[in-house]
Amino acid sequence: MTAGLGDTAERMARLPADVPKNAVIVTRNLQRDYDMGGEVVHALRGVDLAIRQNEFVAIMGASGSGKSTLMNLIGCLDSPTGGEYWLNGHRVSELGDDELARIRNKEIGFVFQTFNLLPRASALHNVELPLVYAGMGARERRAAAADALTRVGLQDRMEHRPNELSGGQRQRVAIARALVNRPSILLADEPTGNLDSATSEEIMALFEGLHRDGQTIVLVTHETDIAAHALRQVHLKDGRVERDFVTGRTA
C-alpha cells in the first residue's frame, strides 16, 4: 500500500490546519487550463472549496462556468493544472494515473445522466460490476449488490434487464451501482436530466434519504429546482466560485 492510501486518521491529520478535519473534499486554488489549438482556455481559475462528511452540495453554473471541469477533477477523472486537491485525506492533485484510479474506485460512486447500464445484464449484475473489478468473491458481491438494490427500493426488480425497467428504475440501478462500494462521496452529474419531472422528484427524494443515512453527496446540475433539494449550493461563473451558501432546507 502506498503512503497515499494509508491510515485514514493519519491522512486526515495532514489536511491544511484551517480546514475542518471532517472535510472529505478540499481544494486550494484549483486550476485547469486546456490548450485548444494554441489558445489556452482557463476552465478553472482558482477554486477554494471544502465539503464536509455528510454534506449534500449542489454545484451549479451556466454552460462554460467550469462546473463540469470541477466535477471531473473532484471525481479524479482529470488532473489539475495548478493548485491542490485532497479527497478524504488523499492529496490526489499530486498522484499518478494508477493511484488516481485506485482512489477513484474506492472513494467515489458515480451517477450519470445516461445511466450507463449494460443492456443485456440484469439489475443485479449491473450493480455487481464494480465488485467484480475489485476482485470480490461471487457470493459476497451478490449479497452486497442485493443490499444496494434494496436500499434504492428495487428488491423486486433484481433480475430485470434495463429494457424491462422504467427510466426512474434504471437510474435507481445506477445509484445502487454507485453505492455498492460504500464510497466516501456520491458524485451525481445531472442525474435527472433524462427523466420527467415526477420521476425526477422521486430520484431526488431517494438522494435525500441517502443523505439522511449519512451519505456525502455532490450533485452537479443546472436546474434550480433540482439544486433546491441540496442543503448547500456552490455557484460557479467563469471558472471561479461566485456564490457558496446554505439553502436553509433541513435534512
CYANA upper distance limits for C-alpha pairs under 8 A (distance plus 0.5 A):
  1 MET  CA      5 LEU  CA      6.74
  1 MET  CA      6 GLY  CA      7.47
  2 THR  CA      6 GLY  CA      7.17
  4 GLY  CA     11 ARG  CA      8.24
  4 GLY  CA     90 HIS  CA      6.20
  4 GLY  CA     91 ARG  CA      7.67
  5 LEU  CA     90 HIS  CA      7.54
  5 LEU  CA    103 ILE  CA      8.40
  6 GLY  CA     10 GLU  CA      7.78
  6 GLY  CA     11 ARG  CA      7.32
  7 ASP  CA     11 ARG  CA      6.77
  8 THR  CA     12 MET  CA      6.61
  8 THR  CA     88 ASN  CA      8.27
  8 THR  CA     89 GLY  CA      7.52
  9 ALA  CA     13 ALA  CA      6.66
 10 GLU  CA     14 ARG  CA      7.25
 11 ARG  CA     15 LEU  CA      7.76
 11 ARG  CA     88 ASN  CA      8.25
 11 ARG  CA     89 GLY  CA      5.15
 11 ARG  CA     90 HIS  CA      6.96
 12 MET  CA     21 LYS  CA      6.82
 12 MET  CA     22 ASN  CA      8.29
 12 MET  CA     88 ASN  CA      7.39
 12 MET  CA     89 GLY  CA      5.04
 13 ALA  CA     21 LYS  CA      7.68
 13 ALA  CA     89 GLY  CA      8.26
 14 ARG  CA     89 GLY  CA      7.56
 15 LEU  CA     19 VAL  CA      7.56
 15 LEU  CA     21 LYS  CA      7.72
 15 LEU  CA     86 TRP  CA      8.12
 15 LEU  CA     89 GLY  CA      6.92
 19 VAL  CA     23 ALA  CA      7.63
 19 VAL  CA     26 VAL  CA      8.35
 19 VAL  CA     50 ALA  CA      7.71
 20 PRO  CA     50 ALA  CA      8.47
 20 PRO  CA     52 ARG  CA      7.76
 22 ASN  CA     52 ARG  CA      6.00
 22 ASN  CA     53 GLN  CA      6.17
 23 ALA  CA     50 ALA  CA      6.74
 23 ALA  CA     51 ILE  CA      5.93
 23 ALA  CA     52 ARG  CA      4.41
 23 ALA  CA     53 GLN  CA      6.25
 23 ALA  CA     88 ASN  CA      7.51
 24 VAL  CA     50 ALA  CA      8.15
 24 VAL  CA     51 ILE  CA      6.50
 24 VAL  CA     52 ARG  CA      5.99
 24 VAL  CA     53 GLN  CA      6.16
 24 VAL  CA     86 TRP  CA      8.02
 24 VAL  CA     87 LEU  CA      5.97
 24 VAL  CA     88 ASN  CA      4.71
 24 VAL  CA     89 GLY  CA      7.39
 24 VAL  CA    184 SER  CA      7.95
 24 VAL  CA    185 ILE  CA      8.39
 25 ILE  CA     49 LEU  CA      7.91
 25 ILE  CA     50 ALA  CA      6.01
 25 ILE  CA     51 ILE  CA      5.54
 25 ILE  CA     52 ARG  CA      7.41
 25 ILE  CA     74 ILE  CA      8.20
 25 ILE  CA     85 TYR  CA      7.93
 25 ILE  CA     86 TRP  CA      6.34
 25 ILE  CA     87 LEU  CA      5.38
 25 ILE  CA     88 ASN  CA      6.80
 26 VAL  CA     48 ASP  CA      7.99
 26 VAL  CA     49 LEU  CA      6.09
 26 VAL  CA     50 ALA  CA      4.96
 26 VAL  CA     51 ILE  CA      7.10
 26 VAL  CA     85 TYR  CA      6.20
 26 VAL  CA     86 TRP  CA      5.59
 26 VAL  CA     87 LEU  CA      7.19
 27 THR  CA     47 VAL  CA      7.12
 27 THR  CA     48 ASP  CA      5.60
 27 THR  CA     49 LEU  CA      5.57
 27 THR  CA     50 ALA  CA      7.04
 27 THR  CA     83 GLY  CA      7.98
 27 THR  CA     84 GLU  CA      6.14
 27 THR  CA     85 TYR  CA      4.95
 27 THR  CA     86 TRP  CA      6.95
 28 ARG  CA     46 GLY  CA      7.77
 28 ARG  CA     47 VAL  CA      6.83
 28 ARG  CA     48 ASP  CA      5.20
 28 ARG  CA     49 LEU  CA      7.43
 28 ARG  CA     83 GLY  CA      6.10
 28 ARG  CA     84 GLU  CA      5.61
 28 ARG  CA     85 TYR  CA      6.98
 29 ASN  CA     45 ARG  CA      8.02
 29 ASN  CA     46 GLY  CA      4.41
 29 ASN  CA     47 VAL  CA      5.45
 29 ASN  CA     48 ASP  CA      6.00
 29 ASN  CA     82 GLY  CA      7.78
 29 ASN  CA     83 GLY  CA      5.19
 29 ASN  CA     84 GLU  CA      7.22
 30 LEU  CA     44 LEU  CA      7.36
 30 LEU  CA     45 ARG  CA      7.48
 30 LEU  CA     46 GLY  CA      5.11
 30 LEU  CA     47 VAL  CA      5.28
 30 LEU  CA     48 ASP  CA      7.19
 30 LEU  CA     80 PRO  CA      7.14
 30 LEU  CA     81 THR  CA      8.33
 30 LEU  CA     82 GLY  CA      6.37
 30 LEU  CA     83 GLY  CA      4.75
 30 LEU  CA     84 GLU  CA      6.38
 30 LEU  CA     85 TYR  CA      7.63
 31 GLN  CA     42 HIS  CA      8.19
 31 GLN  CA     43 ALA  CA      7.97
 31 GLN  CA     44 LEU  CA      5.20
 31 GLN  CA     45 ARG  CA      5.59
 31 GLN  CA     46 GLY  CA      5.55
 31 GLN  CA     47 VAL  CA      7.39
 31 GLN  CA     80 PRO  CA      6.20
 31 GLN  CA     81 THR  CA      5.97
 31 GLN  CA     82 GLY  CA      5.33
 31 GLN  CA     83 GLY  CA      6.40
 32 ARG  CA     42 HIS  CA      6.76
 32 ARG  CA     43 ALA  CA      6.10
 32 ARG  CA     44 LEU  CA      5.44
 32 ARG  CA     45 ARG  CA      7.54
 32 ARG  CA     69 THR  CA      8.09
 32 ARG  CA     79 SER  CA      8.35
 32 ARG  CA     80 PRO  CA      5.54
 32 ARG  CA     81 THR  CA      5.21
 32 ARG  CA     82 GLY  CA      7.16
 33 ASP  CA     40 VAL  CA      6.94
 33 ASP  CA     41 VAL  CA      6.04
 33 ASP  CA     42 HIS  CA      5.06
 33 ASP  CA     43 ALA  CA      6.21
 33 ASP  CA     44 LEU  CA      7.44
 33 ASP  CA     80 PRO  CA      8.48
 33 ASP  CA     81 THR  CA      6.57
 34 TYR  CA     40 VAL  CA      6.08
 34 TYR  CA     41 VAL  CA      5.63
 34 TYR  CA     42 HIS  CA      7.11
 34 TYR  CA     43 ALA  CA      7.71
 35 ASP  CA     39 GLU  CA      6.14
 35 ASP  CA     40 VAL  CA      5.06
 35 ASP  CA     41 VAL  CA      6.84
 36 MET  CA     40 VAL  CA      6.52
 36 MET  CA     41 VAL  CA      7.36
 42 HIS  CA    239 GLY  CA      7.66
 43 ALA  CA     64 GLY  CA      8.05
 43 ALA  CA     65 SER  CA      7.99
 43 ALA  CA     66 GLY  CA      5.89
 43 ALA  CA     69 THR  CA      7.29
 43 ALA  CA    238 ASP  CA      7.80
 43 ALA  CA    239 GLY  CA      5.81
 44 LEU  CA     66 GLY  CA      6.32
 44 LEU  CA     69 THR  CA      7.73
 44 LEU  CA     70 LEU  CA      7.87
 44 LEU  CA    238 ASP  CA      7.97
 44 LEU  CA    239 GLY  CA      4.50
 44 LEU  CA    240 ARG  CA      6.87
 45 ARG  CA    238 ASP  CA      8.26
 45 ARG  CA    239 GLY  CA      5.55
 45 ARG  CA    240 ARG  CA      6.23
 46 GLY  CA     83 GLY  CA      7.77
 46 GLY  CA    239 GLY  CA      7.91
 46 GLY  CA    240 ARG  CA      6.81
 47 VAL  CA    239 GLY  CA      8.07
 47 VAL  CA    240 ARG  CA      6.23
 47 VAL  CA    241 VAL  CA      6.78
 48 ASP  CA    241 VAL  CA      8.21
 51 ILE  CA     55 GLU  CA      7.15
 51 ILE  CA     57 VAL  CA      8.33
 52 ARG  CA    216 THR  CA      8.37
 53 GLN  CA    215 GLN  CA      8.36
 53 GLN  CA    216 THR  CA      6.21
 54 ASN  CA    211 HIS  CA      7.09
 54 ASN  CA    214 GLY  CA      5.79
 54 ASN  CA    215 GLN  CA      5.85
 54 ASN  CA    216 THR  CA      4.58
 54 ASN  CA    217 ILE  CA      7.70
 55 GLU  CA    211 HIS  CA      8.05
 55 GLU  CA    215 GLN  CA      8.28
 55 GLU  CA    216 THR  CA      5.68
 55 GLU  CA    217 ILE  CA      6.87
 55 GLU  CA    218 VAL  CA      8.49
 55 GLU  CA    231 LEU  CA      7.83
 55 GLU  CA    232 ARG  CA      8.33
 56 PHE  CA    211 HIS  CA      7.19
 56 PHE  CA    216 THR  CA      6.50
 56 PHE  CA    217 ILE  CA      5.27
 56 PHE  CA    218 VAL  CA      6.55
 56 PHE  CA    219 LEU  CA      8.19
 56 PHE  CA    230 ALA  CA      5.71
 56 PHE  CA    231 LEU  CA      6.03
 56 PHE  CA    232 ARG  CA      6.95
 57 VAL  CA    217 ILE  CA      6.77
 57 VAL  CA    218 VAL  CA      5.42
 57 VAL  CA    219 LEU  CA      6.58
 57 VAL  CA    230 ALA  CA      5.95
 57 VAL  CA    231 LEU  CA      6.69
 57 VAL  CA    232 ARG  CA      5.31
 57 VAL  CA    233 GLN  CA      6.16
 57 VAL  CA    234 VAL  CA      7.76
 58 ALA  CA    218 VAL  CA      6.38
 58 ALA  CA    219 LEU  CA      5.08
 58 ALA  CA    220 VAL  CA      6.23
 58 ALA  CA    221 THR  CA      7.42
 58 ALA  CA    227 ALA  CA      5.94
 58 ALA  CA    230 ALA  CA      6.29
 58 ALA  CA    231 LEU  CA      8.45
 58 ALA  CA    232 ARG  CA      6.78
 58 ALA  CA    233 GLN  CA      5.27
 58 ALA  CA    234 VAL  CA      6.69
 59 ILE  CA     67 LYS  CA      7.14
 59 ILE  CA    218 VAL  CA      7.73
 59 ILE  CA    219 LEU  CA      6.53
 59 ILE  CA    220 VAL  CA      5.29
 59 ILE  CA    221 THR  CA      6.88
 59 ILE  CA    227 ALA  CA      8.36
 59 ILE  CA    233 GLN  CA      6.44
 59 ILE  CA    234 VAL  CA      5.33
 59 ILE  CA    235 HIS  CA      6.44
 59 ILE  CA    236 LEU  CA      7.97
 60 MET  CA     67 LYS  CA      7.06
 60 MET  CA    220 VAL  CA      6.69
 60 MET  CA    221 THR  CA      6.00
 60 MET  CA    222 HIS  CA      5.94
 60 MET  CA    223 GLU  CA      8.44
 60 MET  CA    227 ALA  CA      8.13
 60 MET  CA    233 GLN  CA      7.63
 60 MET  CA    234 VAL  CA      6.60
 60 MET  CA    235 HIS  CA      5.21
 60 MET  CA    236 LEU  CA      6.69
 61 GLY  CA     65 SER  CA      5.91
 61 GLY  CA     66 GLY  CA      7.97
 61 GLY  CA     67 LYS  CA      6.72
 61 GLY  CA    221 THR  CA      8.19
 61 GLY  CA    222 HIS  CA      6.50
 61 GLY  CA    235 HIS  CA      5.98
 61 GLY  CA    236 LEU  CA      5.50
 61 GLY  CA    237 LYS  CA      6.73
 62 ALA  CA    222 HIS  CA      7.09
 62 ALA  CA    236 LEU  CA      8.37
 62 ALA  CA    237 LYS  CA      7.82
 64 GLY  CA    237 LYS  CA      8.43
 64 GLY  CA    238 ASP  CA      7.38
 64 GLY  CA    239 GLY  CA      8.44
 65 SER  CA    236 LEU  CA      6.06
 65 SER  CA    237 LYS  CA      5.06
 65 SER  CA    238 ASP  CA      5.25
 65 SER  CA    239 GLY  CA      5.91
 65 SER  CA    240 ARG  CA      8.27
 66 GLY  CA     70 LEU  CA      6.58
 66 GLY  CA    236 LEU  CA      7.08
 66 GLY  CA    237 LYS  CA      7.60
 66 GLY  CA    238 ASP  CA      7.13
 66 GLY  CA    239 GLY  CA      5.30
 66 GLY  CA    240 ARG  CA      8.13
 67 LYS  CA     71 MET  CA      6.62
 67 LYS  CA    220 VAL  CA      7.60
 67 LYS  CA    236 LEU  CA      7.03
 67 LYS  CA    239 GLY  CA      8.33
 68 SER  CA     72 ASN  CA      6.73
 68 SER  CA    220 VAL  CA      8.20
 69 THR  CA     73 LEU  CA      6.83
 70 LEU  CA     74 ILE  CA      6.54
 71 MET  CA     75 GLY  CA      6.39
 71 MET  CA    187 LEU  CA      8.46
 71 MET  CA    189 ASP  CA      8.32
 71 MET  CA    220 VAL  CA      7.79
 72 ASN  CA     76 CYS  CA      6.65
 72 ASN  CA     77 LEU  CA      5.47
 72 ASN  CA     78 ASP  CA      6.06
 73 LEU  CA     77 LEU  CA      6.47
 73 LEU  CA     78 ASP  CA      5.59
 73 LEU  CA     79 SER  CA      6.45
 73 LEU  CA     80 PRO  CA      7.19
 74 ILE  CA     85 TYR  CA      8.41
 74 ILE  CA     87 LEU  CA      8.28
 75 GLY  CA    104 ARG  CA      7.16
 75 GLY  CA    108 ILE  CA      7.29
 75 GLY  CA    187 LEU  CA      7.73
 76 CYS  CA     92 VAL  CA      8.17
 76 CYS  CA    100 LEU  CA      6.61
 76 CYS  CA    101 ALA  CA      7.95
 76 CYS  CA    103 ILE  CA      8.49
 76 CYS  CA    104 ARG  CA      6.41
 77 LEU  CA    104 ARG  CA      8.47
 79 SER  CA     93 SER  CA      6.95
 80 PRO  CA     84 GLU  CA      8.29
 80 PRO  CA     93 SER  CA      7.04
 83 GLY  CA     93 SER  CA      8.13
 84 GLU  CA     91 ARG  CA      7.87
 84 GLU  CA     92 VAL  CA      8.37
 84 GLU  CA     93 SER  CA      5.86
 84 GLU  CA     94 GLU  CA      8.33
 85 TYR  CA     91 ARG  CA      6.36
 85 TYR  CA     92 VAL  CA      6.34
 85 TYR  CA     93 SER  CA      5.56
 86 TRP  CA     90 HIS  CA      5.66
 86 TRP  CA     91 ARG  CA      4.82
 86 TRP  CA     92 VAL  CA      6.18
 86 TRP  CA     93 SER  CA      7.61
 87 LEU  CA     91 ARG  CA      7.05
 87 LEU  CA     92 VAL  CA      7.09
 88 ASN  CA    107 GLU  CA      8.31
 88 ASN  CA    184 SER  CA      7.77
 91 ARG  CA     95 LEU  CA      7.85
 92 VAL  CA    100 LEU  CA      7.27
 95 LEU  CA     99 GLU  CA      6.57
 95 LEU  CA    100 LEU  CA      6.71
 96 GLY  CA    100 LEU  CA      6.59
 97 ASP  CA    101 ALA  CA      6.63
 98 ASP  CA    102 ARG  CA      6.89
 99 GLU  CA    103 ILE  CA      6.71
100 LEU  CA    104 ARG  CA      6.42
101 ALA  CA    105 ASN  CA      6.62
102 ARG  CA    106 LYS  CA      6.74
103 ILE  CA    107 GLU  CA      6.16
103 ILE  CA    108 ILE  CA      8.25
104 ARG  CA    108 ILE  CA      5.88
105 ASN  CA    109 GLY  CA      8.12
105 ASN  CA    130 PRO  CA      8.42
106 LYS  CA    181 ASN  CA      7.33
106 LYS  CA    183 PRO  CA      6.70
107 GLU  CA    182 ARG  CA      8.40
107 GLU  CA    183 PRO  CA      5.05
107 GLU  CA    184 SER  CA      5.39
107 GLU  CA    185 ILE  CA      7.00
108 ILE  CA    178 ALA  CA      8.24
108 ILE  CA    183 PRO  CA      5.51
108 ILE  CA    184 SER  CA      6.55
108 ILE  CA    185 ILE  CA      5.71
108 ILE  CA    186 LEU  CA      6.46
108 ILE  CA    187 LEU  CA      7.28
109 GLY  CA    177 ARG  CA      8.25
109 GLY  CA    178 ALA  CA      4.60
109 GLY  CA    179 LEU  CA      6.47
109 GLY  CA    181 ASN  CA      8.00
109 GLY  CA    182 ARG  CA      8.39
109 GLY  CA    183 PRO  CA      6.16
109 GLY  CA    184 SER  CA      8.44
109 GLY  CA    185 ILE  CA      6.85
109 GLY  CA    186 LEU  CA      5.24
109 GLY  CA    187 LEU  CA      6.48
110 PHE  CA    175 ILE  CA      8.29
110 PHE  CA    178 ALA  CA      5.84
110 PHE  CA    186 LEU  CA      6.62
110 PHE  CA    187 LEU  CA      5.52
110 PHE  CA    188 ALA  CA      6.40
110 PHE  CA    189 ASP  CA      8.34
111 VAL  CA    115 PHE  CA      7.54
111 VAL  CA    174 ALA  CA      6.68
111 VAL  CA    175 ILE  CA      6.43
111 VAL  CA    178 ALA  CA      6.84
111 VAL  CA    186 LEU  CA      7.98
111 VAL  CA    187 LEU  CA      6.72
111 VAL  CA    188 ALA  CA      5.03
111 VAL  CA    189 ASP  CA      6.71
111 VAL  CA    191 PRO  CA      6.85
112 PHE  CA    116 ASN  CA      7.71
112 PHE  CA    174 ALA  CA      8.33
112 PHE  CA    188 ALA  CA      6.53
112 PHE  CA    189 ASP  CA      5.62
112 PHE  CA    190 GLU  CA      7.09
112 PHE  CA    191 PRO  CA      6.02
113 GLN  CA    189 ASP  CA      6.69
113 GLN  CA    190 GLU  CA      5.75
113 GLN  CA    191 PRO  CA      5.01
113 GLN  CA    192 THR  CA      6.82
113 GLN  CA    193 GLY  CA      6.10
113 GLN  CA    194 ASN  CA      6.80
114 THR  CA    191 PRO  CA      8.45
114 THR  CA    194 ASN  CA      7.52
115 PHE  CA    170 ARG  CA      7.16
115 PHE  CA    171 GLN  CA      6.24
115 PHE  CA    174 ALA  CA      6.17
116 ASN  CA    174 ALA  CA      7.96
117 LEU  CA    126 ASN  CA      6.91
117 LEU  CA    162 PRO  CA      7.64
117 LEU  CA    170 ARG  CA      8.37
117 LEU  CA    174 ALA  CA      7.57
118 LEU  CA    126 ASN  CA      6.94
118 LEU  CA    162 PRO  CA      8.16
119 PRO  CA    161 ARG  CA      7.05
119 PRO  CA    162 PRO  CA      6.20
119 PRO  CA    163 ASN  CA      7.51
120 ARG  CA    161 ARG  CA      6.80
120 ARG  CA    162 PRO  CA      8.11
121 ALA  CA    125 HIS  CA      6.35
121 ALA  CA    126 ASN  CA      6.63
121 ALA  CA    161 ARG  CA      6.29
121 ALA  CA    162 PRO  CA      8.17
122 SER  CA    126 ASN  CA      6.68
122 SER  CA    158 MET  CA      7.16
122 SER  CA    159 GLU  CA      5.49
122 SER  CA    160 HIS  CA      5.67
122 SER  CA    161 ARG  CA      4.89
122 SER  CA    162 PRO  CA      7.62
123 ALA  CA    127 VAL  CA      6.78
123 ALA  CA    157 ARG  CA      7.61
123 ALA  CA    158 MET  CA      5.56
123 ALA  CA    159 GLU  CA      6.37
123 ALA  CA    160 HIS  CA      6.29
123 ALA  CA    161 ARG  CA      6.36
123 ALA  CA    162 PRO  CA      7.45
123 ALA  CA    173 VAL  CA      6.69
124 LEU  CA    128 GLU  CA      6.68
124 LEU  CA    142 ARG  CA      7.83
124 LEU  CA    145 ALA  CA      6.58
124 LEU  CA    146 ALA  CA      7.06
124 LEU  CA    149 LEU  CA      8.05
124 LEU  CA    158 MET  CA      5.50
124 LEU  CA    159 GLU  CA      6.73
125 HIS  CA    129 LEU  CA      6.86
125 HIS  CA    145 ALA  CA      8.40
126 ASN  CA    173 VAL  CA      8.10
126 ASN  CA    177 ARG  CA      7.39
127 VAL  CA    145 ALA  CA      5.99
127 VAL  CA    148 ALA  CA      8.34
127 VAL  CA    149 LEU  CA      8.31
127 VAL  CA    173 VAL  CA      7.30
127 VAL  CA    174 ALA  CA      7.84
127 VAL  CA    176 ALA  CA      6.75
127 VAL  CA    177 ARG  CA      4.64
127 VAL  CA    178 ALA  CA      8.36
127 VAL  CA    180 VAL  CA      7.47
128 GLU  CA    132 VAL  CA      6.84
128 GLU  CA    141 ARG  CA      6.56
128 GLU  CA    142 ARG  CA      6.97
128 GLU  CA    144 ALA  CA      8.27
128 GLU  CA    145 ALA  CA      5.90
128 GLU  CA    177 ARG  CA      7.55
128 GLU  CA    180 VAL  CA      8.14
129 LEU  CA    133 TYR  CA      6.95
129 LEU  CA    177 ARG  CA      8.24
130 PRO  CA    134 ALA  CA      6.75
130 PRO  CA    177 ARG  CA      7.82
130 PRO  CA    180 VAL  CA      8.13
130 PRO  CA    181 ASN  CA      7.72
131 LEU  CA    135 GLY  CA      6.76
131 LEU  CA    136 MET  CA      6.01
131 LEU  CA    141 ARG  CA      6.53
131 LEU  CA    180 VAL  CA      8.20
131 LEU  CA    181 ASN  CA      7.59
132 VAL  CA    136 MET  CA      6.37
132 VAL  CA    137 GLY  CA      8.23
132 VAL  CA    138 ALA  CA      8.49
132 VAL  CA    141 ARG  CA      8.02
136 MET  CA    140 GLU  CA      7.26
136 MET  CA    141 ARG  CA      6.52
137 GLY  CA    141 ARG  CA      6.61
138 ALA  CA    142 ARG  CA      6.59
139 ARG  CA    143 ALA  CA      6.84
140 GLU  CA    144 ALA  CA      6.75
141 ARG  CA    145 ALA  CA      6.48
142 ARG  CA    146 ALA  CA      6.55
143 ALA  CA    147 ASP  CA      6.68
144 ALA  CA    148 ALA  CA      6.75
144 ALA  CA    180 VAL  CA      6.91
145 ALA  CA    149 LEU  CA      6.73
145 ALA  CA    176 ALA  CA      8.02
145 ALA  CA    177 ARG  CA      7.98
145 ALA  CA    180 VAL  CA      6.61
146 ALA  CA    150 THR  CA      6.65
146 ALA  CA    155 GLN  CA      7.58
146 ALA  CA    158 MET  CA      7.80
147 ASP  CA    151 ARG  CA      6.79
148 ALA  CA    152 VAL  CA      7.20
148 ALA  CA    176 ALA  CA      5.48
148 ALA  CA    177 ARG  CA      7.80
148 ALA  CA    179 LEU  CA      7.00
148 ALA  CA    180 VAL  CA      6.18
149 LEU  CA    153 GLY  CA      6.86
149 LEU  CA    154 LEU  CA      5.66
149 LEU  CA    155 GLN  CA      6.24
149 LEU  CA    158 MET  CA      7.69
149 LEU  CA    172 ARG  CA      8.30
149 LEU  CA    173 VAL  CA      7.22
149 LEU  CA    176 ALA  CA      5.90
150 THR  CA    154 LEU  CA      5.91
150 THR  CA    155 GLN  CA      5.08
151 ARG  CA    176 ALA  CA      7.94
152 VAL  CA    172 ARG  CA      6.47
152 VAL  CA    173 VAL  CA      8.21
152 VAL  CA    175 ILE  CA      8.02
152 VAL  CA    176 ALA  CA      6.91
152 VAL  CA    206 LEU  CA      7.51
153 GLY  CA    172 ARG  CA      8.45
154 LEU  CA    158 MET  CA      7.09
154 LEU  CA    169 GLN  CA      8.09
154 LEU  CA    172 ARG  CA      8.08
154 LEU  CA    173 VAL  CA      8.25
160 HIS  CA    164 GLU  CA      6.40
160 HIS  CA    165 LEU  CA      7.50
161 ARG  CA    165 LEU  CA      7.36
162 PRO  CA    166 SER  CA      8.38
162 PRO  CA    170 ARG  CA      6.61
165 LEU  CA    169 GLN  CA      6.14
165 LEU  CA    170 ARG  CA      6.54
166 SER  CA    170 ARG  CA      6.67
167 GLY  CA    171 GLN  CA      6.80
167 GLY  CA    194 ASN  CA      8.27
167 GLY  CA    195 LEU  CA      7.02
168 GLY  CA    172 ARG  CA      6.77
168 GLY  CA    195 LEU  CA      7.39
168 GLY  CA    199 THR  CA      6.30
168 GLY  CA    200 SER  CA      8.13
168 GLY  CA    202 GLU  CA      8.35
168 GLY  CA    203 ILE  CA      7.51
169 GLN  CA    173 VAL  CA      6.81
170 ARG  CA    174 ALA  CA      6.86
171 GLN  CA    175 ILE  CA      6.67
171 GLN  CA    191 PRO  CA      8.15
171 GLN  CA    203 ILE  CA      8.30
172 ARG  CA    176 ALA  CA      6.62
172 ARG  CA    203 ILE  CA      7.95
173 VAL  CA    177 ARG  CA      6.69
174 ALA  CA    178 ALA  CA      6.78
175 ILE  CA    179 LEU  CA      6.76
176 ALA  CA    180 VAL  CA      6.57
177 ARG  CA    181 ASN  CA      8.45
178 ALA  CA    183 PRO  CA      8.25
178 ALA  CA    186 LEU  CA      7.54
179 LEU  CA    183 PRO  CA      6.90
179 LEU  CA    186 LEU  CA      7.92
184 SER  CA    215 GLN  CA      8.02
184 SER  CA    216 THR  CA      7.21
185 ILE  CA    215 GLN  CA      7.34
185 ILE  CA    216 THR  CA      5.41
185 ILE  CA    217 ILE  CA      6.17
185 ILE  CA    218 VAL  CA      7.64
186 LEU  CA    215 GLN  CA      7.74
186 LEU  CA    216 THR  CA      6.66
186 LEU  CA    217 ILE  CA      5.25
186 LEU  CA    218 VAL  CA      6.70
187 LEU  CA    217 ILE  CA      6.58
187 LEU  CA    218 VAL  CA      5.46
187 LEU  CA    219 LEU  CA      6.55
187 LEU  CA    220 VAL  CA      8.34
188 ALA  CA    217 ILE  CA      8.08
188 ALA  CA    218 VAL  CA      6.77
188 ALA  CA    219 LEU  CA      5.28
188 ALA  CA    220 VAL  CA      6.60
189 ASP  CA    219 LEU  CA      6.64
189 ASP  CA    220 VAL  CA      5.35
189 ASP  CA    221 THR  CA      7.16
190 GLU  CA    219 LEU  CA      7.77
190 GLU  CA    220 VAL  CA      6.20
190 GLU  CA    221 THR  CA      5.46
190 GLU  CA    222 HIS  CA      8.19
192 THR  CA    196 ASP  CA      8.34
192 THR  CA    200 SER  CA      5.77
192 THR  CA    203 ILE  CA      7.83
195 LEU  CA    199 THR  CA      6.50
195 LEU  CA    200 SER  CA      6.22
196 ASP  CA    200 SER  CA      6.47
197 SER  CA    201 GLU  CA      6.81
198 ALA  CA    202 GLU  CA      7.06
199 THR  CA    203 ILE  CA      6.81
200 SER  CA    204 MET  CA      6.68
201 GLU  CA    205 ALA  CA      6.56
202 GLU  CA    206 LEU  CA      6.84
203 ILE  CA    207 PHE  CA      6.90
204 MET  CA    208 GLU  CA      6.69
204 MET  CA    226 ILE  CA      7.80
204 MET  CA    229 HIS  CA      7.41
205 ALA  CA    209 GLY  CA      6.77
206 LEU  CA    210 LEU  CA      6.78
207 PHE  CA    211 HIS  CA      6.63
207 PHE  CA    217 ILE  CA      8.40
208 GLU  CA    212 ARG  CA      6.75
208 GLU  CA    229 HIS  CA      7.85
208 GLU  CA    230 ALA  CA      8.48
208 GLU  CA    251 ALA  CA      7.83
209 GLY  CA    213 ASP  CA      6.84
210 LEU  CA    214 GLY  CA      7.11
210 LEU  CA    215 GLN  CA      6.10
211 HIS  CA    215 GLN  CA      5.15
211 HIS  CA    216 THR  CA      6.84
211 HIS  CA    217 ILE  CA      7.39
211 HIS  CA    251 ALA  CA      8.21
212 ARG  CA    251 ALA  CA      6.89
219 LEU  CA    227 ALA  CA      8.16
221 THR  CA    226 ILE  CA      7.72
221 THR  CA    227 ALA  CA      7.17
222 HIS  CA    227 ALA  CA      8.28
223 GLU  CA    227 ALA  CA      6.77
224 THR  CA    228 ALA  CA      6.56
225 ASP  CA    229 HIS  CA      7.84
226 ILE  CA    230 ALA  CA      8.41
227 ALA  CA    233 GLN  CA      7.59
228 ALA  CA    247 THR  CA      7.76
228 ALA  CA    249 ARG  CA      8.43
229 HIS  CA    249 ARG  CA      7.95
230 ALA  CA    247 THR  CA      7.77
230 ALA  CA    249 ARG  CA      7.94
231 LEU  CA    246 VAL  CA      6.33
231 LEU  CA    247 THR  CA      5.74
231 LEU  CA    248 GLY  CA      7.12
231 LEU  CA    249 ARG  CA      6.10
231 LEU  CA    250 THR  CA      7.41
231 LEU  CA    251 ALA  CA      7.81
232 ARG  CA    244 ASP  CA      7.87
232 ARG  CA    245 PHE  CA      6.18
232 ARG  CA    246 VAL  CA      4.73
232 ARG  CA    247 THR  CA      5.74
233 GLN  CA    243 ARG  CA      8.29
233 GLN  CA    244 ASP  CA      6.25
233 GLN  CA    245 PHE  CA      6.09
233 GLN  CA    246 VAL  CA      6.90
233 GLN  CA    247 THR  CA      7.24
234 VAL  CA    241 VAL  CA      7.40
234 VAL  CA    242 GLU  CA      8.22
234 VAL  CA    243 ARG  CA      6.32
234 VAL  CA    244 ASP  CA      4.89
234 VAL  CA    245 PHE  CA      7.18
235 HIS  CA    241 VAL  CA      6.41
235 HIS  CA    242 GLU  CA      6.03
235 HIS  CA    243 ARG  CA      5.56
235 HIS  CA    244 ASP  CA      6.79
236 LEU  CA    240 ARG  CA      5.95
236 LEU  CA    241 VAL  CA      5.06
236 LEU  CA    242 GLU  CA      5.76
236 LEU  CA    243 ARG  CA      7.61
237 LYS  CA    241 VAL  CA      6.89
237 LYS  CA    242 GLU  CA      6.29
